[in-house]
């Protein structure tokens, strides 16, 4: 039985992050990507290359390659799962909500499922950029007006 106390919840969240780090979803080069962009955090060395395939205004596929800390890689894994099938507008709204939640702000969309485990990173401000790197990279792709 899982301890649901504060310590038990932290341990559960850490396990979710480590599981995504050890067995990342959608970690591959997407050969037929419409867009790819590298995100890099020089302060800690996290590097991610994001690949996005759009079908009209919908994210048909989203994959990543990269190296970095467990928080960054787990965040990329969770993000690629979260945005599949979303329109560009829905994905941008979710990106903004996730950014707000990571900064401790009230956000319009509920952060739940595996992504909720990343909210504990707020307790370690220097690690917030690790969790946000994949999301800011995707945001740059989606907000690039040259592919509207």
Phi and psi in radians as a Rosetta constraint file:
Dihedral C 1 N 2 CA 2 C 2 CIRCULARHARMONIC -1.459 0.35
Dihedral N 2 CA 2 C 2 N 3 CIRCULARHARMONIC 2.278 0.35
Dihedral C 2 N 3 CA 3 C 3 CIRCULARHARMONIC -1.209 0.35
Dihedral N 3 CA 3 C 3 N 4 CIRCULARHARMONIC 2.108 0.35
Dihedral C 3 N 4 CA 4 C 4 CIRCULARHARMONIC -1.662 0.35
Dihedral N 4 CA 4 C 4 N 5 CIRCULARHARMONIC 0.136 0.35
Dihedral C 4 N 5 CA 5 C 5 CIRCULARHARMONIC -1.190 0.35
Dihedral N 5 CA 5 C 5 N 6 CIRCULARHARMONIC 3.060 0.35
Dihedral C 5 N 6 CA 6 C 6 CIRCULARHARMONIC -0.966 0.35
Dihedral N 6 CA 6 C 6 N 7 CIRCULARHARMONIC -0.852 0.35
Dihedral C 6 N 7 CA 7 C 7 CIRCULARHARMONIC -1.071 0.35
Dihedral N 7 CA 7 C 7 N 8 CIRCULARHARMONIC -0.695 0.35
Dihedral C 7 N 8 CA 8 C 8 CIRCULARHARMONIC -1.166 0.35
Dihedral N 8 CA 8 C 8 N 9 CIRCULARHARMONIC -0.662 0.35
Dihedral C 8 N 9 CA 9 C 9 CIRCULARHARMONIC -1.177 0.35
Dihedral N 9 CA 9 C 9 N 10 CIRCULARHARMONIC -0.750 0.35
Dihedral C 9 N 10 CA 10 C 10 CIRCULARHARMONIC -1.029 0.35
Dihedral N 10 CA 10 C 10 N 11 CIRCULARHARMONIC -0.754 0.35
Dihedral C 10 N 11 CA 11 C 11 CIRCULARHARMONIC -1.114 0.35
Dihedral N 11 CA 11 C 11 N 12 CIRCULARHARMONIC -0.716 0.35
Dihedral C 11 N 12 CA 12 C 12 CIRCULARHARMONIC -1.090 0.35
Dihedral N 12 CA 12 C 12 N 13 CIRCULARHARMONIC -0.792 0.35
Dihedral C 12 N 13 CA 13 C 13 CIRCULARHARMONIC -1.102 0.35
Dihedral N 13 CA 13 C 13 N 14 CIRCULARHARMONIC -0.733 0.35
Dihedral C 13 N 14 CA 14 C 14 CIRCULARHARMONIC -1.063 0.35
Dihedral N 14 CA 14 C 14 N 15 CIRCULARHARMONIC -0.684 0.35
Dihedral C 14 N 15 CA 15 C 15 CIRCULARHARMONIC -1.154 0.35
Dihedral N 15 CA 15 C 15 N 16 CIRCULARHARMONIC -0.687 0.35
Dihedral C 15 N 16 CA 16 C 16 CIRCULARHARMONIC -1.093 0.35
Dihedral N 16 CA 16 C 16 N 17 CIRCULARHARMONIC -0.773 0.35
Dihedral C 16 N 17 CA 17 C 17 CIRCULARHARMONIC -1.084 0.35
Dihedral N 17 CA 17 C 17 N 18 CIRCULARHARMONIC -0.813 0.35
Dihedral C 17 N 18 CA 18 C 18 CIRCULARHARMONIC -1.155 0.35
Dihedral N 18 CA 18 C 18 N 19 CIRCULARHARMONIC -0.584 0.35
Dihedral C 18 N 19 CA 19 C 19 CIRCULARHARMONIC -1.157 0.35
Dihedral N 19 CA 19 C 19 N 20 CIRCULARHARMONIC -0.715 0.35
Dihedral C 19 N 20 CA 20 C 20 CIRCULARHARMONIC -1.208 0.35
Dihedral N 20 CA 20 C 20 N 21 CIRCULARHARMONIC -0.549 0.35
Dihedral C 20 N 21 CA 21 C 21 CIRCULARHARMONIC -1.230 0.35
Dihedral N 21 CA 21 C 21 N 22 CIRCULARHARMONIC -0.774 0.35
Dihedral C 21 N 22 CA 22 C 22 CIRCULARHARMONIC -1.256 0.35
Dihedral N 22 CA 22 C 22 N 23 CIRCULARHARMONIC -0.641 0.35
Dihedral C 22 N 23 CA 23 C 23 CIRCULARHARMONIC -2.251 0.35
Dihedral N 23 CA 23 C 23 N 24 CIRCULARHARMONIC 1.211 0.35
Dihedral C 23 N 24 CA 24 C 24 CIRCULARHARMONIC -1.169 0.35
Dihedral N 24 CA 24 C 24 N 25 CIRCULARHARMONIC 2.499 0.35
Dihedral C 24 N 25 CA 25 C 25 CIRCULARHARMONIC -1.521 0.35
Dihedral N 25 CA 25 C 25 N 26 CIRCULARHARMONIC 2.497 0.35
Dihedral C 25 N 26 CA 26 C 26 CIRCULARHARMONIC 1.036 0.35
Dihedral N 26 CA 26 C 26 N 27 CIRCULARHARMONIC 0.528 0.35
Dihedral C 26 N 27 CA 27 C 27 CIRCULARHARMONIC -1.626 0.35
Dihedral N 27 CA 27 C 27 N 28 CIRCULARHARMONIC 1.656 0.35
Dihedral C 27 N 28 CA 28 C 28 CIRCULARHARMONIC -2.936 0.35
Dihedral N 28 CA 28 C 28 N 29 CIRCULARHARMONIC 2.789 0.35
Dihedral C 28 N 29 CA 29 C 29 CIRCULARHARMONIC -1.377 0.35
Dihedral N 29 CA 29 C 29 N 30 CIRCULARHARMONIC 2.278 0.35
Dihedral C 29 N 30 CA 30 C 30 CIRCULARHARMONIC -1.725 0.35
Dihedral N 30 CA 30 C 30 N 31 CIRCULARHARMONIC 1.738 0.35
Dihedral C 30 N 31 CA 31 C 31 CIRCULARHARMONIC -1.043 0.35
Dihedral N 31 CA 31 C 31 N 32 CIRCULARHARMONIC -0.609 0.35
Dihedral C 31 N 32 CA 32 C 32 CIRCULARHARMONIC -1.755 0.35
Dihedral N 32 CA 32 C 32 N 33 CIRCULARHARMONIC 0.473 0.35
Dihedral C 32 N 33 CA 33 C 33 CIRCULARHARMONIC -1.091 0.35
Dihedral N 33 CA 33 C 33 N 34 CIRCULARHARMONIC 2.469 0.35
Dihedral C 33 N 34 CA 34 C 34 CIRCULARHARMONIC -1.352 0.35
Dihedral N 34 CA 34 C 34 N 35 CIRCULARHARMONIC -0.549 0.35
Dihedral C 34 N 35 CA 35 C 35 CIRCULARHARMONIC -2.470 0.35
Dihedral N 35 CA 35 C 35 N 36 CIRCULARHARMONIC 2.509 0.35
Dihedral C 35 N 36 CA 36 C 36 CIRCULARHARMONIC -2.488 0.35
Dihedral N 36 CA 36 C 36 N 37 CIRCULARHARMONIC 2.557 0.35
Dihedral C 36 N 37 CA 37 C 37 CIRCULARHARMONIC -2.670 0.35
Dihedral N 37 CA 37 C 37 N 38 CIRCULARHARMONIC 2.449 0.35
Dihedral C 37 N 38 CA 38 C 38 CIRCULARHARMONIC -1.727 0.35
Dihedral N 38 CA 38 C 38 N 39 CIRCULARHARMONIC 2.365 0.35
Dihedral C 38 N 39 CA 39 C 39 CIRCULARHARMONIC -2.004 0.35
Dihedral N 39 CA 39 C 39 N 40 CIRCULARHARMONIC 2.476 0.35
Dihedral C 39 N 40 CA 40 C 40 CIRCULARHARMONIC -2.513 0.35
Dihedral N 40 CA 40 C 40 N 41 CIRCULARHARMONIC 2.368 0.35
Dihedral C 40 N 41 CA 41 C 41 CIRCULARHARMONIC -1.971 0.35
Dihedral N 41 CA 41 C 41 N 42 CIRCULARHARMONIC 1.752 0.35
Dihedral C 41 N 42 CA 42 C 42 CIRCULARHARMONIC -1.162 0.35
Dihedral N 42 CA 42 C 42 N 43 CIRCULARHARMONIC -0.345 0.35
Dihedral C 42 N 43 CA 43 C 43 CIRCULARHARMONIC -1.215 0.35
Dihedral N 43 CA 43 C 43 N 44 CIRCULARHARMONIC -0.597 0.35
Dihedral C 43 N 44 CA 44 C 44 CIRCULARHARMONIC -2.125 0.35
Dihedral N 44 CA 44 C 44 N 45 CIRCULARHARMONIC -0.198 0.35
Dihedral C 44 N 45 CA 45 C 45 CIRCULARHARMONIC 1.613 0.35
Dihedral N 45 CA 45 C 45 N 46 CIRCULARHARMONIC 0.015 0.35
Dihedral C 45 N 46 CA 46 C 46 CIRCULARHARMONIC -1.084 0.35
Dihedral N 46 CA 46 C 46 N 47 CIRCULARHARMONIC 2.339 0.35
Dihedral C 46 N 47 CA 47 C 47 CIRCULARHARMONIC -2.396 0.35
Dihedral N 47 CA 47 C 47 N 48 CIRCULARHARMONIC 2.339 0.35
Dihedral C 47 N 48 CA 48 C 48 CIRCULARHARMONIC -2.420 0.35
Dihedral N 48 CA 48 C 48 N 49 CIRCULARHARMONIC 2.437 0.35
Dihedral C 48 N 49 CA 49 C 49 CIRCULARHARMONIC -2.021 0.35
Dihedral N 49 CA 49 C 49 N 50 CIRCULARHARMONIC 2.136 0.35
Dihedral C 49 N 50 CA 50 C 50 CIRCULARHARMONIC -1.880 0.35
Dihedral N 50 CA 50 C 50 N 51 CIRCULARHARMONIC 2.394 0.35
Dihedral C 50 N 51 CA 51 C 51 CIRCULARHARMONIC -2.106 0.35
Dihedral N 51 CA 51 C 51 N 52 CIRCULARHARMONIC 2.262 0.35
Dihedral C 51 N 52 CA 52 C 52 CIRCULARHARMONIC -2.278 0.35
Dihedral N 52 CA 52 C 52 N 53 CIRCULARHARMONIC 2.329 0.35
Dihedral C 52 N 53 CA 53 C 53 CIRCULARHARMONIC -2.025 0.35
Dihedral N 53 CA 53 C 53 N 54 CIRCULARHARMONIC 2.121 0.35
Dihedral C 53 N 54 CA 54 C 54 CIRCULARHARMONIC -1.820 0.35
Dihedral N 54 CA 54 C 54 N 55 CIRCULARHARMONIC 2.588 0.35
Dihedral C 54 N 55 CA 55 C 55 CIRCULARHARMONIC -2.169 0.35
Dihedral N 55 CA 55 C 55 N 56 CIRCULARHARMONIC 1.738 0.35
Dihedral C 55 N 56 CA 56 C 56 CIRCULARHARMONIC 1.167 0.35
Dihedral N 56 CA 56 C 56 N 57 CIRCULARHARMONIC -2.157 0.35
Dihedral C 56 N 57 CA 57 C 57 CIRCULARHARMONIC -1.803 0.35
Dihedral N 57 CA 57 C 57 N 58 CIRCULARHARMONIC 0.296 0.35
Dihedral C 57 N 58 CA 58 C 58 CIRCULARHARMONIC -1.950 0.35
Dihedral N 58 CA 58 C 58 N 59 CIRCULARHARMONIC 2.477 0.35
Dihedral C 58 N 59 CA 59 C 59 CIRCULARHARMONIC -1.357 0.35
Dihedral N 59 CA 59 C 59 N 60 CIRCULARHARMONIC 1.870 0.35
Dihedral C 59 N 60 CA 60 C 60 CIRCULARHARMONIC -1.440 0.35
Dihedral N 60 CA 60 C 60 N 61 CIRCULARHARMONIC -0.630 0.35
Dihedral C 60 N 61 CA 61 C 61 CIRCULARHARMONIC -2.668 0.35
Dihedral N 61 CA 61 C 61 N 62 CIRCULARHARMONIC 2.566 0.35
Dihedral C 61 N 62 CA 62 C 62 CIRCULARHARMONIC -2.571 0.35
Dihedral N 62 CA 62 C 62 N 63 CIRCULARHARMONIC 2.089 0.35
Dihedral C 62 N 63 CA 63 C 63 CIRCULARHARMONIC -2.330 0.35
Dihedral N 63 CA 63 C 63 N 64 CIRCULARHARMONIC 2.926 0.35
Dihedral C 63 N 64 CA 64 C 64 CIRCULARHARMONIC -2.563 0.35
Dihedral N 64 CA 64 C 64 N 65 CIRCULARHARMONIC 2.779 0.35
Dihedral C 64 N 65 CA 65 C 65 CIRCULARHARMONIC -2.318 0.35
Dihedral N 65 CA 65 C 65 N 66 CIRCULARHARMONIC 2.746 0.35
Dihedral C 65 N 66 CA 66 C 66 CIRCULARHARMONIC 2.736 0.35
Dihedral N 66 CA 66 C 66 N 67 CIRCULARHARMONIC -3.081 0.35
Dihedral C 66 N 67 CA 67 C 67 CIRCULARHARMONIC -2.580 0.35
Dihedral N 67 CA 67 C 67 N 68 CIRCULARHARMONIC 2.587 0.35
Dihedral C 67 N 68 CA 68 C 68 CIRCULARHARMONIC 2.877 0.35
Dihedral N 68 CA 68 C 68 N 69 CIRCULARHARMONIC -2.879 0.35
Dihedral C 68 N 69 CA 69 C 69 CIRCULARHARMONIC -1.240 0.35
Dihedral N 69 CA 69 C 69 N 70 CIRCULARHARMONIC 2.906 0.35
Dihedral C 69 N 70 CA 70 C 70 CIRCULARHARMONIC -1.076 0.35
Dihedral N 70 CA 70 C 70 N 71 CIRCULARHARMONIC -0.595 0.35
Dihedral C 70 N 71 CA 71 C 71 CIRCULARHARMONIC -1.161 0.35
Dihedral N 71 CA 71 C 71 N 72 CIRCULARHARMONIC -0.806 0.35
Dihedral C 71 N 72 CA 72 C 72 CIRCULARHARMONIC -1.113 0.35
Dihedral N 72 CA 72 C 72 N 73 CIRCULARHARMONIC -0.825 0.35
Dihedral C 72 N 73 CA 73 C 73 CIRCULARHARMONIC -1.176 0.35
Dihedral N 73 CA 73 C 73 N 74 CIRCULARHARMONIC -0.682 0.35
Dihedral C 73 N 74 CA 74 C 74 CIRCULARHARMONIC -1.154 0.35
Dihedral N 74 CA 74 C 74 N 75 CIRCULARHARMONIC -0.705 0.35
Dihedral C 74 N 75 CA 75 C 75 CIRCULARHARMONIC -1.089 0.35
Dihedral N 75 CA 75 C 75 N 76 CIRCULARHARMONIC -0.741 0.35
Dihedral C 75 N 76 CA 76 C 76 CIRCULARHARMONIC -1.085 0.35
Dihedral N 76 CA 76 C 76 N 77 CIRCULARHARMONIC -0.761 0.35
Dihedral C 76 N 77 CA 77 C 77 CIRCULARHARMONIC -1.045 0.35
Dihedral N 77 CA 77 C 77 N 78 CIRCULARHARMONIC -0.845 0.35
Dihedral C 77 N 78 CA 78 C 78 CIRCULARHARMONIC -1.148 0.35
Dihedral N 78 CA 78 C 78 N 79 CIRCULARHARMONIC -0.715 0.35
Dihedral C 78 N 79 CA 79 C 79 CIRCULARHARMONIC -1.080 0.35
Dihedral N 79 CA 79 C 79 N 80 CIRCULARHARMONIC -0.769 0.35
Dihedral C 79 N 80 CA 80 C 80 CIRCULARHARMONIC -1.077 0.35
Dihedral N 80 CA 80 C 80 N 81 CIRCULARHARMONIC -0.605 0.35
Dihedral C 80 N 81 CA 81 C 81 CIRCULARHARMONIC -1.229 0.35
Dihedral N 81 CA 81 C 81 N 82 CIRCULARHARMONIC -0.702 0.35
Dihedral C 81 N 82 CA 82 C 82 CIRCULARHARMONIC -1.166 0.35
Dihedral N 82 CA 82 C 82 N 83 CIRCULARHARMONIC -0.646 0.35
Dihedral C 82 N 83 CA 83 C 83 CIRCULARHARMONIC -1.586 0.35
Dihedral N 83 CA 83 C 83 N 84 CIRCULARHARMONIC -0.199 0.35
Dihedral C 83 N 84 CA 84 C 84 CIRCULARHARMONIC -0.997 0.35
Dihedral N 84 CA 84 C 84 N 85 CIRCULARHARMONIC 2.273 0.35
Dihedral C 84 N 85 CA 85 C 85 CIRCULARHARMONIC 1.459 0.35
Dihedral N 85 CA 85 C 85 N 86 CIRCULARHARMONIC -0.087 0.35
Dihedral C 85 N 86 CA 86 C 86 CIRCULARHARMONIC -1.506 0.35
Dihedral N 86 CA 86 C 86 N 87 CIRCULARHARMONIC 2.614 0.35
Dihedral C 86 N 87 CA 87 C 87 CIRCULARHARMONIC -1.244 0.35
Dihedral N 87 CA 87 C 87 N 88 CIRCULARHARMONIC 2.843 0.35
Dihedral C 87 N 88 CA 88 C 88 CIRCULARHARMONIC -0.988 0.35
Dihedral N 88 CA 88 C 88 N 89 CIRCULARHARMONIC -0.713 0.35
Dihedral C 88 N 89 CA 89 C 89 CIRCULARHARMONIC -1.158 0.35
Dihedral N 89 CA 89 C 89 N 90 CIRCULARHARMONIC -0.749 0.35
Dihedral C 89 N 90 CA 90 C 90 CIRCULARHARMONIC -1.111 0.35
Dihedral N 90 CA 90 C 90 N 91 CIRCULARHARMONIC -0.743 0.35
Dihedral C 90 N 91 CA 91 C 91 CIRCULARHARMONIC -1.119 0.35
Dihedral N 91 CA 91 C 91 N 92 CIRCULARHARMONIC -0.747 0.35
Dihedral C 91 N 92 CA 92 C 92 CIRCULARHARMONIC -1.100 0.35
Dihedral N 92 CA 92 C 92 N 93 CIRCULARHARMONIC -0.690 0.35
Dihedral C 92 N 93 CA 93 C 93 CIRCULARHARMONIC -1.128 0.35
Dihedral N 93 CA 93 C 93 N 94 CIRCULARHARMONIC -0.689 0.35
Dihedral C 93 N 94 CA 94 C 94 CIRCULARHARMONIC -1.225 0.35
Dihedral N 94 CA 94 C 94 N 95 CIRCULARHARMONIC -0.673 0.35
Dihedral C 94 N 95 CA 95 C 95 CIRCULARHARMONIC -1.031 0.35
Dihedral N 95 CA 95 C 95 N 96 CIRCULARHARMONIC -0.815 0.35
Dihedral C 95 N 96 CA 96 C 96 CIRCULARHARMONIC -1.114 0.35
Dihedral N 96 CA 96 C 96 N 97 CIRCULARHARMONIC -0.710 0.35
Dihedral C 96 N 97 CA 97 C 97 CIRCULARHARMONIC -1.117 0.35
Dihedral N 97 CA 97 C 97 N 98 CIRCULARHARMONIC -0.728 0.35
Dihedral C 97 N 98 CA 98 C 98 CIRCULARHARMONIC -1.119 0.35
Dihedral N 98 CA 98 C 98 N 99 CIRCULARHARMONIC -0.750 0.35
Dihedral C 98 N 99 CA 99 C 99 CIRCULARHARMONIC -1.037 0.35
Dihedral N 99 CA 99 C 99 N 100 CIRCULARHARMONIC -0.791 0.35
Dihedral C 99 N 100 CA 100 C 100 CIRCULARHARMONIC -1.096 0.35
Dihedral N 100 CA 100 C 100 N 101 CIRCULARHARMONIC -0.778 0.35
Dihedral C 100 N 101 CA 101 C 101 CIRCULARHARMONIC -1.086 0.35
Dihedral N 101 CA 101 C 101 N 102 CIRCULARHARMONIC -0.693 0.35
Dihedral C 101 N 102 CA 102 C 102 CIRCULARHARMONIC -1.158 0.35
Dihedral N 102 CA 102 C 102 N 103 CIRCULARHARMONIC -0.453 0.35
Dihedral C 102 N 103 CA 103 C 103 CIRCULARHARMONIC -1.629 0.35
Dihedral N 103 CA 103 C 103 N 104 CIRCULARHARMONIC 0.097 0.35
Dihedral C 103 N 104 CA 104 C 104 CIRCULARHARMONIC 1.398 0.35
Dihedral N 104 CA 104 C 104 N 105 CIRCULARHARMONIC 0.230 0.35
Dihedral C 104 N 105 CA 105 C 105 CIRCULARHARMONIC -1.574 0.35
Dihedral N 105 CA 105 C 105 N 106 CIRCULARHARMONIC 2.708 0.35
Dihedral C 105 N 106 CA 106 C 106 CIRCULARHARMONIC -1.255 0.35
Dihedral N 106 CA 106 C 106 N 107 CIRCULARHARMONIC 2.330 0.35
Dihedral C 106 N 107 CA 107 C 107 CIRCULARHARMONIC -2.133 0.35
Dihedral N 107 CA 107 C 107 N 108 CIRCULARHARMONIC 2.664 0.35
Dihedral C 107 N 108 CA 108 C 108 CIRCULARHARMONIC -1.221 0.35
Dihedral N 108 CA 108 C 108 N 109 CIRCULARHARMONIC -0.520 0.35
Dihedral C 108 N 109 CA 109 C 109 CIRCULARHARMONIC -1.878 0.35
Dihedral N 109 CA 109 C 109 N 110 CIRCULARHARMONIC 2.519 0.35
Dihedral C 109 N 110 CA 110 C 110 CIRCULARHARMONIC -1.365 0.35
Dihedral N 110 CA 110 C 110 N 111 CIRCULARHARMONIC 2.273 0.35
Dihedral C 110 N 111 CA 111 C 111 CIRCULARHARMONIC -1.639 0.35
Dihedral N 111 CA 111 C 111 N 112 CIRCULARHARMONIC 2.028 0.35
Dihedral C 111 N 112 CA 112 C 112 CIRCULARHARMONIC -2.488 0.35
Dihedral N 112 CA 112 C 112 N 113 CIRCULARHARMONIC -3.100 0.35
Dihedral C 112 N 113 CA 113 C 113 CIRCULARHARMONIC 1.210 0.35
Dihedral N 113 CA 113 C 113 N 114 CIRCULARHARMONIC -2.623 0.35
Dihedral C 113 N 114 CA 114 C 114 CIRCULARHARMONIC -1.027 0.35
Dihedral N 114 CA 114 C 114 N 115 CIRCULARHARMONIC -0.595 0.35
Dihedral C 114 N 115 CA 115 C 115 CIRCULARHARMONIC -1.038 0.35
Dihedral N 115 CA 115 C 115 N 116 CIRCULARHARMONIC -0.520 0.35
Dihedral C 115 N 116 CA 116 C 116 CIRCULARHARMONIC -1.022 0.35
Dihedral N 116 CA 116 C 116 N 117 CIRCULARHARMONIC -0.515 0.35
Dihedral C 116 N 117 CA 117 C 117 CIRCULARHARMONIC -1.116 0.35
Dihedral N 117 CA 117 C 117 N 118 CIRCULARHARMONIC -0.473 0.35
Dihedral C 117 N 118 CA 118 C 118 CIRCULARHARMONIC -1.298 0.35
Dihedral N 118 CA 118 C 118 N 119 CIRCULARHARMONIC -0.281 0.35
Dihedral C 118 N 119 CA 119 C 119 CIRCULARHARMONIC -1.136 0.35
Dihedral N 119 CA 119 C 119 N 120 CIRCULARHARMONIC -0.390 0.35
Dihedral C 119 N 120 CA 120 C 120 CIRCULARHARMONIC -1.142 0.35
Dihedral N 120 CA 120 C 120 N 121 CIRCULARHARMONIC -0.323 0.35
Dihedral C 120 N 121 CA 121 C 121 CIRCULARHARMONIC -1.106 0.35
Dihedral N 121 CA 121 C 121 N 122 CIRCULARHARMONIC -0.404 0.35
Dihedral C 121 N 122 CA 122 C 122 CIRCULARHARMONIC -0.964 0.35
Dihedral N 122 CA 122 C 122 N 123 CIRCULARHARMONIC -0.464 0.35
Dihedral C 122 N 123 CA 123 C 123 CIRCULARHARMONIC -1.273 0.35
Dihedral N 123 CA 123 C 123 N 124 CIRCULARHARMONIC -0.129 0.35
Dihedral C 123 N 124 CA 124 C 124 CIRCULARHARMONIC -2.257 0.35
Dihedral N 124 CA 124 C 124 N 125 CIRCULARHARMONIC 1.387 0.35
Dihedral C 124 N 125 CA 125 C 125 CIRCULARHARMONIC -0.901 0.35
Dihedral N 125 CA 125 C 125 N 126 CIRCULARHARMONIC -0.576 0.35
Dihedral C 125 N 126 CA 126 C 126 CIRCULARHARMONIC -1.212 0.35
Dihedral N 126 CA 126 C 126 N 127 CIRCULARHARMONIC -0.263 0.35
Dihedral C 126 N 127 CA 127 C 127 CIRCULARHARMONIC -1.691 0.35
Dihedral N 127 CA 127 C 127 N 128 CIRCULARHARMONIC -0.118 0.35
Dihedral C 127 N 128 CA 128 C 128 CIRCULARHARMONIC -1.046 0.35
Dihedral N 128 CA 128 C 128 N 129 CIRCULARHARMONIC -0.710 0.35
Dihedral C 128 N 129 CA 129 C 129 CIRCULARHARMONIC -1.100 0.35
Dihedral N 129 CA 129 C 129 N 130 CIRCULARHARMONIC -0.524 0.35
Dihedral C 129 N 130 CA 130 C 130 CIRCULARHARMONIC -1.089 0.35
Dihedral N 130 CA 130 C 130 N 131 CIRCULARHARMONIC -0.805 0.35
Dihedral C 130 N 131 CA 131 C 131 CIRCULARHARMONIC -1.223 0.35
Dihedral N 131 CA 131 C 131 N 132 CIRCULARHARMONIC -0.558 0.35
Dihedral C 131 N 132 CA 132 C 132 CIRCULARHARMONIC -1.474 0.35
Dihedral N 132 CA 132 C 132 N 133 CIRCULARHARMONIC -0.330 0.35
Dihedral C 132 N 133 CA 133 C 133 CIRCULARHARMONIC -0.913 0.35
Dihedral N 133 CA 133 C 133 N 134 CIRCULARHARMONIC -0.868 0.35
Dihedral C 133 N 134 CA 134 C 134 CIRCULARHARMONIC -1.070 0.35
Dihedral N 134 CA 134 C 134 N 135 CIRCULARHARMONIC -0.664 0.35
Dihedral C 134 N 135 CA 135 C 135 CIRCULARHARMONIC -1.206 0.35
Dihedral N 135 CA 135 C 135 N 136 CIRCULARHARMONIC -0.733 0.35
Dihedral C 135 N 136 CA 136 C 136 CIRCULARHARMONIC -1.208 0.35
Dihedral N 136 CA 136 C 136 N 137 CIRCULARHARMONIC -0.580 0.35
Dihedral C 136 N 137 CA 137 C 137 CIRCULARHARMONIC -1.146 0.35
Dihedral N 137 CA 137 C 137 N 138 CIRCULARHARMONIC -0.796 0.35
Dihedral C 137 N 138 CA 138 C 138 CIRCULARHARMONIC -1.093 0.35
Dihedral N 138 CA 138 C 138 N 139 CIRCULARHARMONIC -0.712 0.35
Dihedral C 138 N 139 CA 139 C 139 CIRCULARHARMONIC -1.047 0.35
Dihedral N 139 CA 139 C 139 N 140 CIRCULARHARMONIC -0.709 0.35
Dihedral C 139 N 140 CA 140 C 140 CIRCULARHARMONIC -1.071 0.35
Dihedral N 140 CA 140 C 140 N 141 CIRCULARHARMONIC -0.711 0.35
Dihedral C 140 N 141 CA 141 C 141 CIRCULARHARMONIC -1.120 0.35
Dihedral N 141 CA 141 C 141 N 142 CIRCULARHARMONIC -0.864 0.35
Dihedral C 141 N 142 CA 142 C 142 CIRCULARHARMONIC -1.237 0.35
Dihedral N 142 CA 142 C 142 N 143 CIRCULARHARMONIC -0.502 0.35
Dihedral C 142 N 143 CA 143 C 143 CIRCULARHARMONIC -1.583 0.35
Dihedral N 143 CA 143 C 143 N 144 CIRCULARHARMONIC -0.021 0.35
Dihedral C 143 N 144 CA 144 C 144 CIRCULARHARMONIC -1.210 0.35
Dihedral N 144 CA 144 C 144 N 145 CIRCULARHARMONIC 1.942 0.35
Dihedral C 144 N 145 CA 145 C 145 CIRCULARHARMONIC -1.257 0.35
Dihedral N 145 CA 145 C 145 N 146 CIRCULARHARMONIC -0.149 0.35
Dihedral C 145 N 146 CA 146 C 146 CIRCULARHARMONIC -1.263 0.35
Dihedral N 146 CA 146 C 146 N 147 CIRCULARHARMONIC -0.209 0.35
Dihedral C 146 N 147 CA 147 C 147 CIRCULARHARMONIC -2.045 0.35
Dihedral N 147 CA 147 C 147 N 148 CIRCULARHARMONIC 0.397 0.35
